[in-house]
Amino acid sequence: MSNFATSMGIVLAMAAVTAFTRYAPFIFFGRGKEPAKWIKYLGKLLPPALMSVLIIYCISSVDFIGGSHGIPEIICIAIAMALHAWKGNVLLSIGVSTVLYMVLVQTIFV
């Protein structure tokens, strides 16, 4: 099989999976119908759970004994939590804390 055929197969498979994930809610739950209770429950439960897993994953490799002792990470996590509690905007809290982390790591905690 040529490289072009392999590449096209991969692109088509990715397009099919992406289309399926976009259309699946309308196919399985119908348009305009009220979602099931367990779907609403998962919609409330999963975002904080996933964010907690991401935070744990991100700080799992931080060396709290040497180097910067995890200070930039702790500062940025606290800033993200405070901004989210204050404004309730995920994009703002993640964006500001990411930019702040990059500034801290590249200028102060070199």
MINUBA-24896 format. One record per atom (N, C-alpha, C): atom name; x, y, z; residue number from 1. Coordinates in nm, 4 decimals, decimal comma. Layout:
N
> CA;X;Y;Z;NUM
...
//
This chain:
110
> N;0,0849;-0,1180;0,0000;1
> CA;0,0000;0,0000;0,0000;1
> C;0,0891;0,1240;0,0000;1
> N;0,0552;0,2209;-0,0810;2
> CA;0,1383;0,3400;-0,0916;2
> C;0,1165;0,4330;0,0271;2
> N;0,2096;0,5257;0,0393;3
> CA;0,1984;0,6244;0,1474;3
> C;0,0737;0,7100;0,1315;3
> N;0,0413;0,7429;0,0060;4
> CA;-0,0772;0,8248;-0,0184;4
> C;-0,2043;0,7509;0,0233;4
> N;-0,2149;0,6264;-0,0117;5
> CA;-0,3334;0,5479;0,0236;5
> C;-0,3447;0,5318;0,1748;5
> N;-0,2325;0,5087;0,2397;6
> CA;-0,2339;0,4970;0,3864;6
> C;-0,2779;0,6280;0,4498;6
> N;-0,2210;0,7374;0,4007;7
> CA;-0,2569;0,8690;0,4549;7
> C;-0,4048;0,8993;0,4330;7
> N;-0,4559;0,8691;0,3163;8
> CA;-0,5971;0,8944;0,2879;8
> C;-0,6871;0,8065;0,3742;8
> N;-0,6466;0,6824;0,3973;9
> CA;-0,7236;0,5947;0,4853;9
> C;-0,7306;0,6492;0,6271;9
> N;-0,6184;0,7001;0,6754;10
> CA;-0,6147;0,7578;0,8103;10
> C;-0,7029;0,8817;0,8173;10
> N;-0,6931;0,9691;0,7178;11
> CA;-0,7739;1,0920;0,7158;11
> C;-0,9224;1,0582;0,7102;11
> N;-0,9607;0,9625;0,6265;12
> CA;-1,1019;0,9251;0,6158;12
> C;-1,1535;0,8615;0,7445;12
> N;-1,0711;0,7786;0,8084;13
> CA;-1,1119;0,7191;0,9353;13
> C;-1,1302;0,8266;1,0417;13
> N;-1,0392;0,9228;1,0479;14
> CA;-1,0508;1,0315;1,1458;14
> C;-1,1740;1,1165;1,1178;14
> N;-1,2023;1,1416;0,9906;15
> CA;-1,3200;1,2208;0,9549;15
> C;-1,4478;1,1482;0,9938;15
> N;-1,4521;1,0155;0,9724;16
> CA;-1,5709;0,9382;1,0085;16
> C;-1,5930;0,9376;1,1595;16
> N;-1,4870;0,9186;1,2352;17
> CA;-1,4996;0,9174;1,3817;17
> C;-1,5421;1,0549;1,4316;17
> N;-1,4828;1,1612;1,3764;18
> CA;-1,5197;1,2968;1,4176;18
> C;-1,6663;1,3250;1,3856;18
> N;-1,7109;1,2877;1,2657;19
> CA;-1,8510;1,3087;1,2284;19
> C;-1,9436;1,2294;1,3197;19
> N;-1,9059;1,1059;1,3517;20
> CA;-1,9899;1,0242;1,4398;20
> C;-2,0022;1,0883;1,5783;20
> N;-1,8918;1,1376;1,6338;21
> CA;-1,9003;1,1985;1,7670;21
> C;-1,9815;1,3277;1,7648;21
> N;-1,9822;1,3983;1,6525;22
> CA;-2,0637;1,5201;1,6413;22
> C;-2,2121;1,4882;1,6271;22
> N;-2,2446;1,3838;1,5528;23
> CA;-2,3845;1,3504;1,5254;23
> C;-2,4457;1,2560;1,6271;23
> N;-2,3651;1,1876;1,7060;24
> CA;-2,4150;1,0858;1,7995;24
> C;-2,5203;1,1389;1,8968;24
> N;-2,5019;1,2554;1,9591;25
> CA;-2,6059;1,3019;2,0511;25
> C;-2,7420;1,3196;1,9847;25
> N;-2,7433;1,3678;1,8605;26
> CA;-2,8701;1,3875;1,7908;26
> C;-2,9307;1,2548;1,7482;26
> N;-2,8461;1,1593;1,7155;27
> CA;-2,8954;1,0271;1,6753;27
> C;-2,9528;0,9520;1,7950;27
> N;-2,8806;0,9506;1,9060;28
> CA;-2,9204;0,8700;2,0204;28
> C;-3,0237;0,9372;2,1103;28
> N;-3,0191;1,0692;2,1215;29
> CA;-3,1067;1,1372;2,2157;29
> C;-3,2163;1,2179;2,1488;29
> N;-3,2140;1,2316;2,0196;30
> CA;-3,3188;1,3052;1,9507;30
> C;-3,3021;1,4549;1,9671;30
> N;-3,3659;1,5249;1,8795;31
> CA;-3,3551;1,6708;1,8827;31
> C;-3,4717;1,7267;1,9640;31
> N;-3,4424;1,8164;2,0561;32
> CA;-3,5453;1,8828;2,1327;32
> C;-3,5982;1,8038;2,2510;32
> N;-3,5537;1,6796;2,2664;33
> CA;-3,5998;1,6003;2,3803;33
> C;-3,5142;1,6309;2,5026;33
> N;-3,5720;1,6136;2,6177;34
> CA;-3,5000;1,6334;2,7436;34
> C;-3,4023;1,5172;2,7633;34
> N;-3,2751;1,5480;2,7952;35
> CA;-3,1796;1,4394;2,8178;35
> C;-3,2162;1,3586;2,9423;35
> N;-3,1698;1,2357;2,9457;36
> CA;-3,1958;1,1490;3,0604;36
> C;-3,1280;1,2056;3,1853;36
> N;-3,1771;1,1630;3,3020;37
> CA;-3,1218;1,2139;3,4274;37
> C;-2,9746;1,1786;3,4429;37
> N;-2,9371;1,0583;3,3981;38
> CA;-2,7978;1,0190;3,4155;38
> C;-2,7058;1,0982;3,3237;38
> N;-2,7555;1,1461;3,2117;39
> CA;-2,6757;1,2317;3,1237;39
> C;-2,6533;1,3672;3,1904;39
> N;-2,7583;1,4215;3,2511;40
> CA;-2,7442;1,5489;3,3232;40
> C;-2,6476;1,5342;3,4409;40
> N;-2,6583;1,4195;3,5110;41
> CA;-2,5696;1,3930;3,6239;41
> C;-2,4239;1,3883;3,5767;41
> N;-2,3980;1,3165;3,4680;42
> CA;-2,2619;1,3102;3,4153;42
> C;-2,2142;1,4464;3,3670;42
> N;-2,3053;1,5257;3,3124;43
> CA;-2,2699;1,6596;3,2676;43
> C;-2,2267;1,7504;3,3813;43
> N;-2,2797;1,7262;3,4998;44
> CA;-2,2388;1,8052;3,6163;44
> C;-2,1169;1,7460;3,6860;44
> N;-2,1030;1,6138;3,6815;45
> CA;-1,9971;1,5454;3,7552;45
> C;-1,8639;1,5433;3,6818;45
> N;-1,8654;1,5188;3,5523;46
> CA;-1,7418;1,4946;3,4794;46
> C;-1,6493;1,6150;3,4636;46
> N;-1,6967;1,7360;3,4353;47
> CA;-1,6004;1,8460;3,4202;47
> C;-1,5124;1,8693;3,5425;47
> N;-1,5669;1,8771;3,6655;48
> CA;-1,4759;1,8935;3,7797;48
> C;-1,3865;1,7717;3,8013;48
> N;-1,4386;1,6526;3,7740;49
> CA;-1,3571;1,5322;3,7911;49
> C;-1,2411;1,5310;3,6922;49
> N;-1,2681;1,5665;3,5674;50
> CA;-1,1618;1,5698;3,4678;50
> C;-1,0593;1,6786;3,4984;50
> N;-1,1048;1,7937;3,5438;51
> CA;-1,0100;1,8998;3,5804;51
> C;-0,9229;1,8561;3,6977;51
> N;-0,9802;1,7834;3,7936;52
> CA;-0,9008;1,7328;3,9064;52
> C;-0,7959;1,6345;3,8588;52
> N;-0,8332;1,5461;3,7679;53
> CA;-0,7368;1,4500;3,7138;53
> C;-0,6260;1,5230;3,6386;53
> N;-0,6609;1,6258;3,5619;54
> CA;-0,5596;1,7023;3,4896;54
> C;-0,4642;1,7746;3,5842;54
> N;-0,5165;1,8301;3,6924;55
> CA;-0,4304;1,8979;3,7900;55
> C;-0,3351;1,7981;3,8544;55
> N;-0,3875;1,6838;3,8934;56
> CA;-0,3019;1,5820;3,9544;56
> C;-0,1959;1,5356;3,8559;56
> N;-0,2333;1,5154;3,7304;57
> CA;-0,1374;1,4739;3,6285;57
> C;-0,0304;1,5809;3,6077;57
> N;-0,0715;1,7066;3,6042;58
> CA;0,0234;1,8152;3,5784;58
> C;0,1232;1,8339;3,6922;58
> N;0,0806;1,8149;3,8149;59
> CA;0,1743;1,8356;3,9261;59
> C;0,2418;1,7067;3,9706;59
> N;0,2111;1,5942;3,9057;60
> CA;0,2729;1,4679;3,9475;60
> C;0,4224;1,4643;3,9176;60
> N;0,4669;1,5381;3,8187;61
> CA;0,6090;1,5373;3,7845;61
> C;0,6854;1,6555;3,8436;61
> N;0,6217;1,7351;3,9262;62
> CA;0,6871;1,8516;3,9856;62
> C;0,7754;1,8064;4,1010;62
> N;0,8979;1,8590;4,1026;63
> CA;0,9917;1,8276;4,2104;63
> C;0,9746;1,9324;4,3211;63
> N;0,9049;1,8934;4,4274;64
> CA;0,8790;1,9873;4,5364;64
> C;0,9981;2,0016;4,6306;64
> N;1,0989;1,9173;4,6144;65
> CA;1,2165;1,9226;4,7014;65
> C;1,3275;2,0059;4,6398;65
> N;1,3470;1,9948;4,5104;66
> CA;1,4554;2,0673;4,4448;66
> C;1,4023;2,1698;4,3471;66
> N;1,4949;2,2417;4,2866;67
> CA;1,4584;2,3408;4,1851;67
> C;1,3755;2,4543;4,2419;67
> N;1,2630;2,4812;4,1786;68
> CA;1,1773;2,5924;4,2230;68
> C;1,0761;2,5479;4,3281;68
> N;1,0843;2,4219;4,3723;69
> CA;0,9978;2,3661;4,4773;69
> C;0,8498;2,3681;4,4413;69
> N;0,8164;2,3772;4,3123;70
> CA;0,6770;2,3760;4,2708;70
> C;0,6051;2,5074;4,2947;70
> N;0,6800;2,6119;4,3234;71
> CA;0,6175;2,7419;4,3529;71
> C;0,5396;2,7971;4,2338;71
> N;0,5950;2,7955;4,1102;72
> CA;0,5149;2,8489;3,9987;72
> C;0,3863;2,7703;3,9763;72
> N;0,3921;2,6392;3,9929;73
> CA;0,2727;2,5569;3,9732;73
> C;0,1662;2,5894;4,0776;73
> N;0,2088;2,6018;4,2021;74
> CA;0,1148;2,6324;4,3101;74
> C;0,0532;2,7710;4,2909;74
> N;0,1358;2,8680;4,2513;75
> CA;0,0854;3,0034;4,2277;75
> C;-0,0199;3,0018;4,1166;75
> N;0,0094;2,9342;4,0079;76
> CA;-0,0813;2,9357;3,8933;76
> C;-0,2085;2,8564;3,9196;76
> N;-0,1994;2,7485;3,9947;77
> CA;-0,3204;2,6750;4,0323;77
> C;-0,4087;2,7621;4,1208;77
> N;-0,3475;2,8332;4,2146;78
> CA;-0,4241;2,9222;4,3030;78
> C;-0,4884;3,0361;4,2229;78
> N;-0,4150;3,0931;4,1282;79
> CA;-0,4696;3,1999;4,0439;79
> C;-0,5866;3,1478;3,9609;79
> N;-0,5708;3,0278;3,9035;80
> CA;-0,6791;2,9703;3,8218;80
> C;-0,8030;2,9457;3,9071;80
> N;-0,7835;2,8940;4,0277;81
> CA;-0,8983;2,8693;4,1160;81
> C;-0,9664;2,9996;4,1562;81
> N;-0,8868;3,1007;4,1901;82
> CA;-0,9437;3,2290;4,2317;82
> C;-1,0186;3,2973;4,1172;82
> N;-0,9585;3,2964;3,9979;83
> CA;-1,0259;3,3569;3,8829;83
> C;-1,1544;3,2836;3,8481;83
> N;-1,1511;3,1515;3,8575;84
> CA;-1,2717;3,0765;3,8249;84
> C;-1,3813;3,0988;3,9290;84
> N;-1,3420;3,1083;4,0554;85
> CA;-1,4407;3,1361;4,1603;85
> C;-1,4976;3,2776;4,1446;85
> N;-1,4140;3,3715;4,1002;86
> CA;-1,4566;3,5099;4,0878;86
> C;-1,5408;3,5319;3,9621;86
> N;-1,4911;3,4880;3,8468;87
> CA;-1,5583;3,5163;3,7209;87
> C;-1,6396;3,3990;3,6665;87
> N;-1,6028;3,2761;3,7033;88
> CA;-1,6738;3,1595;3,6528;88
> C;-1,6490;3,1315;3,5050;88
> N;-1,5406;3,1851;3,4513;89
> CA;-1,5079;3,1684;3,3104;89
> C;-1,3877;3,0766;3,2981;89
> N;-1,4095;2,9572;3,2421;90
> CA;-1,3028;2,8581;3,2306;90
> C;-1,1913;2,9077;3,1401;90
> N;-1,2275;2,9659;3,0269;91
> CA;-1,1271;3,0142;2,9323;91
> C;-1,0385;3,1211;2,9966;91
> N;-1,0977;3,2118;3,0697;92
> CA;-1,0210;3,3165;3,1368;92
> C;-0,9270;3,2578;3,2412;92
> N;-0,9772;3,1703;3,3262;93
> CA;-0,8945;3,1174;3,4340;93
> C;-0,7805;3,0310;3,3807;93
> N;-0,8079;2,9465;3,2824;94
> CA;-0,7022;2,8624;3,2261;94
> C;-0,6043;2,9463;3,1443;94
> N;-0,6557;3,0394;3,0660;95
> CA;-0,5692;3,1221;2,9831;95
> C;-0,4745;3,2087;3,0642;95
> N;-0,5277;3,2777;3,1635;96
> CA;-0,4442;3,3653;3,2458;96
> C;-0,3409;3,2849;3,3236;96
> N;-0,3823;3,1730;3,3813;97
> CA;-0,2870;3,0944;3,4595;97
> C;-0,1807;3,0299;3,3706;97
> N;-0,2155;2,9923;3,2480;98
> CA;-0,1159;2,9372;3,1562;98
> C;-0,0138;3,0416;3,1160;98
> N;-0,0612;3,1606;3,0803;99
> CA;0,0309;3,2688;3,0437;99
> C;0,1183;3,3057;3,1635;99
> N;0,0598;3,3160;3,2805;100
> CA;0,1371;3,3477;3,4005;100
> C;0,2426;3,2404;3,4283;100
> N;0,2069;3,1144;3,4104;101
> CA;0,3021;3,0060;3,4314;101
> C;0,4202;3,0173;3,3352;101
> N;0,3913;3,0452;3,2085;102
> CA;0,4988;3,0588;3,1109;102
> C;0,5902;3,1763;3,1463;102
> N;0,5310;3,2862;3,1898;103
> CA;0,6116;3,4028;3,2286;103
> C;0,6968;3,3688;3,3500;103
> N;0,6385;3,3043;3,4502;104
> CA;0,7136;3,2698;3,5707;104
> C;0,8293;3,1738;3,5413;104
> N;0,8010;3,0723;3,4626;105
> CA;0,9024;2,9703;3,4348;105
> C;1,0145;3,0238;3,3461;105
> N;0,9820;3,1151;3,2550;106
> CA;1,0837;3,1617;3,1617;106
> C;1,1566;3,2871;3,2096;106
> N;1,1053;3,3553;3,3111;107
> CA;1,1734;3,4775;3,3563;107
> C;1,2202;3,4679;3,5015;107
> N;1,1354;3,4282;3,5916;108
> CA;1,1706;3,4325;3,7331;108
> C;1,2322;3,3008;3,7801;108
> N;1,1674;3,1888;3,7528;109
> CA;1,2141;3,0586;3,7990;109
> C;1,2891;2,9866;3,6872;109
> N;1,3970;3,0452;3,6427;110
> CA;1,4729;2,9902;3,5303;110
> C;1,5539;2,8716;3,5714;110
//
